[in-house]
Amino acid sequence: MVTGSGTNLKIAEYMANGLPVVSTPIGVRGYTVLDESDVLISNSQEFVKKVEYLMKNYELAKHISENAFTLIKENYSWEKLTKKVNDELKKYI
């Protein structure tokens, strides 16, 4: 992605399914991710090179997949998100 607004739900879906993600900064907006740990972040000009790099580096792809899965599970699962919303709403009740 190179334009848009909001959170890209496809990113969370890919991460939750154990896929290593290569994305532009716009594609991961709204997520707290670390480059080369949770995802590979690339500008559009270098995107293909980053995908090729990841495909040649099995250990890095595995590392990114595992970290991303944990990140989504611990921070962005429906259970975690609904708890955060409920906790915020309780402040006003």
N, C-alpha and C positions, 0 to 999 in steps of 0.2 A: 504494500500500500504506500502511496505517496501523498494522499490527501484524505480528509475525512475528519470525523469527530467521534467522541465517545470511545468506549472500550471495544476492542475487536474480540468478540466471543470465540471466533475460530481459533485464536491463539490458545485460549484456555482449553478448548476441546482437543487440540493437537497435543498439548502438554499433558493433559489428563490421560491421554491414550498412549503415552510413552514415546511420542515422536520427537526427535530433535528438531528444533525450530530455527530457521533462519528468517529474520524479519528486518524490515526497515524500522527506524525509530518511531515512525507514525504507527506502524503495525502493532507495536508493543506499548503504545501510550496507555496509561491507566494501570499498568502493571508495574510492580516493583521487581525488576529483573536485573541480573548482572550479565553483562556481555561476556561470552566465552565460559560462563558458568551455568546459567539457566537457558540462555539462547545465544545465537550468534546474531549480532546486529550489524547491518550493512546498509550503505547507501545504495541507491538503485543502480549506479554505474558498476559497482563491485559485487552485486548480488550473485551473479552466476559463479564468480570465482569463489565466493564464500560457500556456496552449495557444493561445489566441486571439492573444496578444501575439507568440508565436513564429511563428504562421501569417502575420502581417502584416509580419514583419521577416525577409525572405529572407536578407539578409546575415548576420544573427545566426544563423539556422538553419543556414546553410552553414558559418559559423565553428564552431558547436557540433558539427556533424556531422564536420567535418574533425579537430577536436581530439580528439573522442571516439574516432574510428577510430584515430588515432595512439596515444592512451593505451592502448586495448585491445591493439593490435598490439605495442606496446613493453613492456607490463607484464602482460597477462593472457592472452596466447596460450598454447595448450597447450605449445608449445616452451619458452616462458619459464617457465611454471609447473613443468613437469617438470624443467627445469634447476635451479630453486630447490629443489625437493624432493630431487633427487639430491645437490646440494651440501650440504644439511642432513644427509642420510643418511650421507654420506661422513665426517662428523664423528664418527660412532659406529662406524665400521668399522675 
